[in-house]
């Protein structure tokens, strides 16, 4: 049987074929690849998932008469493991057993705040343009102090976390857009920065107040500072380490906590740093705690840290698309991450988050600029090419949710797939997100 691998980190396909199955005949363990109706008209947050319980079957029965299943999806995990794929990708590919699931009551935020957008996207982009560079500089200085065995000055990190929080409260899309279209620099610093942005967007969606959001952002910015004390080859080869090297790698959390405690960081921030690698089922580190013993802010930090590790380009690893990364999170709900937190994250950022490069079914290419929680597969896209994939002189907007009203599914314009961030001819920073050539040049704002 031929084994084909599209890209590192993606599932291996082993003679996969589809089969039509009526929902009353479904069984736990089957992989649902298509429905008898459009996915966006159902509550299922992703296109394609394993059936893990009778609750999943009941939900499918209530919405569909039949589904398509991939008949080989449940049998390819051995080949996938033997292929040497990154450990975080292998975990999500294995078949989840019902006894692996850990269910907790839904997360309840005390006195949730319903944040209202107070600025337009364009105004907030202007106001927050230089913020990412300031954040990266602040993280670099902390890491430099630790490498030189000095007590770091954490005041710049606290200031930039407050500014990031204020920006996301005013408009949750601006900072996410800036972080997604900004050119990659050093992976470690960019990872901490983007993790903080994802966390703020999710925290805002959950209704966390400004004080908690500040703590969350600061914790995410500082979560990886302990890596400054590790050998470079251990830090930059996290997914190719042997057992001894991985044991050394795991120490970065305790190292960071110790140094931050010495610097007088608040207990709330320390809790985020200490808990961001713990997992819902107890498989994380450094303490292996599980379930409700992991603080909420640390749960948020851990989920977004994992998600960013899946989609971020880095040397020696081809990242997953956002849609593929969401699929992995969905498979890991109530295993490594609490179910309702996964679902809330998907609602807050969408299947195709802001800044995702996509190709539509008519051949045009563009970048996602917003999404609707109710129409997860139908985002608003800034088109940058024509149907022959030639660059447009001026970008234009298309709202897939509204442009398809009244159309048959077979005739609708949809996202065909995600594209790599470095796809030739696609540079969102050239354009104003209102759809015209940028006169104020986004590159200057983001310091690229």
C-alpha positions in Angstrom: 0.0 0.0 0.0 1.4 3.3 -1.0 2.1 5.9 1.7 2.0 9.5 0.6 2.9 12.5 2.7 2.1 16.0 1.4 4.2 18.0 3.8 6.0 17.5 7.1 3.6 17.7 10.0 0.5 16.7 7.9 -1.3 13.3 8.1 -0.1 10.5 5.9 -2.7 9.2 3.5 -2.9 5.5 3.2 -5.3 4.6 0.4 -8.0 6.8 1.9 -11.4 6.4 0.2 -14.8 7.8 1.2 -18.0 5.9 2.1 -21.5 7.1 2.5 -23.0 6.1 5.9 -26.4 6.9 7.4 -26.0 8.6 10.7 -27.9 6.0 12.6 -25.2 3.5 11.5 -22.2 5.5 12.7 -19.8 4.1 15.2 -17.3 5.6 17.6 -13.9 5.9 15.9 -15.1 6.7 12.4 -13.7 9.8 10.7 -16.4 12.1 9.3 -15.0 13.9 6.2 -18.2 15.4 4.7 -21.9 16.0 5.5 -25.1 16.0 3.6 -25.3 19.8 4.1 -22.9 22.7 4.2 -20.6 22.6 7.3 -21.4 26.2 8.1 -25.1 25.3 8.6 -24.2 22.9 11.4 -22.7 23.5 14.9 -19.6 21.4 14.1 -16.6 23.8 14.2 -14.3 22.1 11.7 -14.6 20.2 8.4 -13.6 16.7 9.3 -13.3 15.0 12.8 -13.2 11.7 14.6 -16.4 10.4 16.3 -15.3 9.9 19.9 -18.5 9.3 21.8 -22.2 8.5 21.5 -22.8 12.2 22.1 -21.0 13.0 18.8 -23.2 10.4 17.0 -26.4 11.9 18.6 -25.4 15.4 17.4 -24.8 14.1 13.9 -28.1 12.3 13.8 -29.9 15.5 14.9 -28.4 17.5 12.0 -27.8 15.0 9.1 -29.4 12.0 7.4 -26.0 10.7 6.1 -22.3 11.6 6.2 -19.2 10.6 4.3 -16.5 8.8 6.3 -12.8 8.2 5.4 -12.5 4.4 5.7 -8.7 4.4 6.2 -8.5 7.4 8.6 -8.6 5.1 11.7 -5.9 2.8 10.4 -3.0 5.1 9.4 -1.6 6.1 12.8 1.1 3.4 12.8 2.6 4.6 9.5 2.3 8.2 10.7 4.2 7.4 13.9 6.9 5.5 12.1 7.4 8.4 9.7 9.1 10.4 12.4 6.5 13.3 12.3 6.8 15.9 15.0 5.5 14.6 18.4 2.8 17.3 18.6 1.4 16.2 15.2 1.5 12.4 16.1 -0.4 12.9 19.3 -3.4 14.3 17.4 -3.4 11.6 14.8 -4.0 8.7 17.1 -7.4 7.4 17.8 -8.9 8.8 21.0 -10.5 6.3 23.3 -13.5 7.3 25.4 -11.6 6.4 28.6 -9.0 9.0 27.6 -11.5 11.9 27.9 -11.7 14.1 31.0 -14.8 16.1 31.2 -15.2 19.2 33.5 -18.1 21.6 33.9 -18.0 24.5 31.5 -15.7 27.3 32.4 -17.4 30.1 34.3 -15.8 33.6 34.3 -16.9 35.6 37.4 -18.5 38.8 36.3 -17.6 38.6 32.6 -17.0 41.8 30.8 -18.6 42.3 27.4 -16.0 44.4 25.6 -17.3 46.6 22.8 -15.1 47.7 19.9 -14.3 51.4 20.4 -12.1 52.0 17.4 -12.3 51.1 13.7 -9.7 48.6 12.5 -7.9 51.3 10.5 -7.6 53.7 13.5 -6.4 51.0 15.8 -3.8 49.9 13.2 -2.4 53.4 13.1 -2.3 53.6 16.9 -0.8 50.2 17.6 1.6 49.8 14.6 4.9 50.2 16.5 3.7 48.1 19.5 4.9 44.7 18.2 8.5 46.0 17.8 8.4 47.4 21.3 7.1 44.1 22.7 9.8 42.1 20.9 12.5 44.5 22.1 11.3 44.1 25.7 11.4 40.3 25.5 14.9 40.4 24.0 16.2 42.5 26.8 14.8 40.2 29.5 16.4 37.2 27.8 19.7 39.0 27.4 19.7 39.8 31.1 19.1 36.2 32.0 21.8 34.9 29.7 24.2 37.3 31.5 23.0 36.1 34.9 21.5 39.5 35.7 18.1 40.3 37.4 16.0 41.5 34.4 14.1 44.8 34.4 10.5 43.7 33.8 8.9 47.1 33.7 9.1 47.4 29.9 7.3 44.0 29.5 4.6 45.1 31.9 4.1 48.4 30.0 3.9 46.7 26.7 1.5 44.1 28.0 -0.8 46.9 29.2 -0.7 48.6 25.8 -1.4 45.3 24.0 -4.4 44.7 26.3 -5.8 48.1 25.7 -5.4 47.6 21.9 -7.2 44.3 21.9 -10.0 45.7 24.1 -10.5 48.6 21.7 -10.5 46.3 18.6 -9.5 42.6 18.8 -8.6 42.5 15.1 -5.9 45.1 14.7 -3.1 43.6 16.8 -3.9 40.1 15.4 -3.7 41.5 11.8 -0.4 43.2 12.6 1.1 40.0 14.2 0.0 37.8 11.3 1.2 39.9 8.4 4.5 41.0 10.1 7.7 39.5 8.6 9.2 36.7 10.7 12.3 37.5 12.7 13.6 35.4 15.6 11.3 32.4 16.1 11.4 32.4 19.9 10.6 36.1 20.4 7.9 36.0 17.6 6.4 32.9 19.2 6.0 34.6 22.6 4.6 37.8 21.0 2.0 36.0 18.8 1.0 33.7 21.7 0.2 36.8 23.8 -1.9 38.2 21.0 -3.9 34.9 20.5 -4.4 34.8 24.3 -5.7 38.3 24.5 -8.2 37.7 21.7 -9.5 34.6 23.4 -9.5 36.2 26.9 -11.4 39.2 25.5 -13.9 36.8 24.0 -14.3 34.9 27.3 -15.1 38.2 29.1 -11.9 38.6 31.2 -11.5 42.0 32.7 -8.6 44.3 31.9 -6.6 43.3 35.0 -6.8 39.6 34.1 -6.0 40.3 30.5 -2.9 42.2 31.6 -1.7 39.3 33.7 -2.4 36.9 30.8 -0.5 38.9 28.3 2.5 39.4 30.6 2.6 35.7 31.4 2.6 34.8 27.7 5.3 37.3 26.9 7.5 35.8 29.6 6.5 32.1 29.4 9.6 31.1 27.4 12.3 33.2 29.1 13.7 30.1 30.8 14.9 28.9 27.4 17.6 31.6 27.6 19.5 29.3 30.0 19.4 26.3 27.7 21.8 25.4 24.9 20.7 26.8 21.5 20.6 23.4 19.9 18.1 22.1 22.5 15.8 25.1 22.1 15.8 25.2 18.3 15.3 21.4 17.8 12.5 20.9 20.3 10.8 18.3 18.1 13.9 16.3 17.3 15.3 15.7 20.8 16.2 12.4 22.2 14.9 11.4 25.7 17.9 13.0 27.6 17.7 16.2 25.6 14.0 16.5 26.1 14.4 16.1 29.9 16.8 19.1 29.7 14.3 21.0 27.5 11.5 20.5 30.0 13.5 22.4 32.7 12.9 25.7 30.9 9.6 26.2 32.7 11.1 25.8 36.2 14.1 27.9 35.2 11.9 30.7 34.1 9.7 30.6 37.2 12.7 30.7 39.4 14.2 33.7 37.7 10.9 35.6 37.5 10.3 34.9 41.3 13.7 36.4 42.0 12.7 39.5 40.0 9.6 39.9 42.0 7.0 39.1 39.4 3.4 38.8 40.6 1.9 35.4 41.6 -0.7 35.7 38.8 2.0 36.0 36.1 4.1 33.2 37.7 1.0 30.9 37.6 0.7 31.5 33.8 4.4 30.8 33.2 4.4 27.7 35.5 1.2 26.2 34.0 1.5 26.9 30.2 2.9 23.5 29.4 0.6 21.5 31.7 -2.2 19.6 29.9 -5.8 18.7 30.7 -5.1 15.0 31.0 -1.9 15.4 33.1 0.5 14.6 30.3 2.2 18.0 30.4 5.1 19.3 32.5 6.7 20.3 34.8 4.3 19.0 37.5 1.9 16.8 35.5 -1.2 18.4 37.0 -4.5 17.9 35.3 -8.0 19.3 34.9 -9.2 21.9 37.3 -5.8 22.1 39.0 -4.5 24.1 36.1 -5.4 27.8 36.5 -7.7 29.3 33.8 -5.1 31.8 32.5 -2.5 29.0 32.3 -5.0 26.9 30.3 -5.5 29.7 27.9 -1.8 30.2 27.6 -1.2 26.5 27.0 -3.8 26.2 24.3 -2.7 29.2 22.3 1.0 28.3 22.8 0.3 24.9 21.2 -1.8 26.4 18.4 1.0 28.9 17.5 3.6 26.1 17.5 1.5 24.3 14.8 1.1 27.2 12.4 4.4 29.1 12.8 7.0 28.7 10.1 10.4 27.7 11.4 13.5 26.1 10.0 13.2 22.4 9.3 9.4 22.3 9.7 6.6 23.1 7.3 3.7 24.5 9.4 0.1 23.3 9.3 -2.5 25.6 7.9 -4.8 27.3 10.5 -7.7 24.9 9.5 -5.5 21.9 10.0 -4.3 23.2 13.4 -7.9 23.8 14.5 -8.6 20.2 13.5 -5.9 19.0 15.8 -7.2 21.1 18.7 -10.7 19.7 18.1 -9.4 16.1 18.2 -7.6 16.9 21.5 -10.6 18.5 23.3 -11.1 17.0 26.7 -7.8 15.1 26.2 -5.0 17.7 26.3 -7.3 20.8 26.3 -10.6 21.4 28.0 -13.5 21.1 25.5 -15.3 24.3 25.9 -12.0 26.3 25.9 -11.2 24.8 22.5 -14.7 25.7 21.2 -14.4 29.2 22.6 -11.0 29.7 20.9 -12.4 28.5 17.5 -15.3 31.0 17.9 -13.0 33.8 18.8 -10.5 33.4 15.9 -12.4 31.4 13.3 -11.3 28.4 11.2 -9.4 30.9 9.0 -8.0 33.5 11.4 -7.3 37.1 10.4 -4.2 37.2 8.3 -4.6 33.7 6.8 -3.7 33.5 3.1 -6.3 31.6 1.1 -7.3 30.5 -2.4 -11.0 30.6 -3.4 -12.8 28.1 -5.5 -12.6 30.5 -8.5 -8.8 30.6 -8.4 -8.5 34.1 -6.8 -6.1 34.5 -3.8 -6.3 36.8 -0.9 -6.0 37.2 2.9 -8.7 36.9 5.5 -9.5 40.2 7.2 -12.5 39.2 9.4 -14.8 36.3 10.2 -18.3 35.7 11.7 -18.7 33.2 14.5 -22.0 32.1 12.9 -20.4 31.5 9.5 -17.0 30.0 10.4 -16.2 28.8 6.8 -17.3 32.1 5.2 -14.9 34.8 6.2 -14.3 38.3 4.6 -11.4 38.1 2.3 -9.2 40.9 0.8 -8.5 39.7 -2.8 -5.0 40.3 -4.2 -5.2 38.4 -7.4 -7.6 37.7 -10.3 -8.8 34.2 -11.3 -5.6 33.6 -13.2 -3.7 34.5 -10.0 -2.2 37.7 -11.5 -1.8 40.6 -9.0 -4.6 43.1 -8.8 -3.6 46.8 -9.0 -5.8 47.5 -6.0 -7.2 44.8 -3.6 -10.9 44.4 -3.2 -13.0 42.9 -0.5 -15.4 40.0 -0.8 -17.6 38.9 2.1 -18.3 35.2 1.4 -21.2 35.0 3.8 -23.2 37.7 2.0 -22.0 37.1 -1.6 -23.3 33.5 -1.5 -26.8 34.4 -0.3 -29.4 32.7 -2.6 -26.8 30.7 -4.4 -26.8 26.9 -4.6 -24.0 25.2 -2.7 -22.5 24.0 -6.0 -22.3 27.5 -7.3 -21.1 29.2 -4.1 -17.7 31.0 -3.8 -15.8 29.4 -0.9 -12.3 29.0 0.5 -10.7 26.1 -1.3 -7.6 26.0 0.9 -5.0 27.9 2.9 -1.7 29.0 1.4 1.8 29.3 3.0 2.7 32.7 4.4 5.5 33.1 1.9 3.4 32.4 -1.2 4.9 34.4 -4.1 3.0 37.5 -5.1 0.9 37.7 -1.9 2.0 40.5 0.4 -0.9 41.8 2.5 1.3 44.6 3.9 1.1 46.4 0.5 -2.6 47.1 1.0 -4.9 49.0 3.3 -7.3 46.5 4.8 -10.2 48.7 3.5 -9.2 47.2 0.1 -7.1 49.8 -1.6 -3.4 50.2 -2.2 -2.0 51.4 1.1 -1.1 55.1 1.1 0.2 55.0 4.7 2.3 51.8 4.1 1.7 49.1 6.7 5.4 48.1 6.6 6.3 51.3 8.3 3.7 50.7 11.1 4.9 47.2 11.9 8.6 47.8 11.5 9.2 45.1 8.9 
